[in-house]
């Protein structure tokens, strides 16, 4: 049933990685070069994990030993989540840069801060997955998903608090932005919004709601990533490379904006239509 709930959406979700990777290459090639050079190992591991996951998904459908492919799919998913978290932690922690080129070692991304970020991403994805299963399943599986969602919600918030406190300690400009007046007043709604979403998530799980837990968990992610963007602006590779430093020429940016401006709405429409068609509860053999 869990695999059936993903059957109509997992391929489309990976499309977003391809689109934004291509957009980054076209609009900010220096960032693309620095990040992929500096994070070659975690990014390649993520790609292999996604390939491994895709193969497991297809082979499970036709194989005799489905339990083995279930484990393979789970390991691929865990690997993809953990490596995304390591990459995010390495970017937040600062990538060594000299003359718009990577200037560090191949293992610079291995540090406690990146590990904490990776743990937070894994718990966060677990929260999203569990609340998605609350939406898509029934009976015992749904009750199990509710229990996992509560635990993952607490662990996600604790990891998020740890990253939020550690980041300004490493970067003075982040601390100045969040702890100086009147910036503090303007930014206060972001952590307050995340706290409200977390409270409403626990409340909706306790009351047995099916739809709202997923949307409240998405709200936690949105508030967190808006706060992340505000903290790092205008840096794309903190604390060295700004958006202005890494941007392509004006003509290239206009061309990219035109293409992305057309493509993104199309993707959002067909993704939304896809979720609309496959709404409802997932069944054991792919039915809805």
SULPELIN-V659416 format. One record per helix or strand. SS is the DSSP state (a for helix, b for strand). FROM is the first residue (numbers start at 1). TO is the last residue. If there is no record, write none. Layout:
SS:FROM:TO  SS:FROM:TO
This chain:
a:2:6  a:10:27  a:29:38  a:40:62  a:66:93  b:97:97  b:102:102  a:112:136  a:139:170  a:172:179  a:183:206  a:212:232  b:235:237  b:241:242  a:243:246  a:250:277
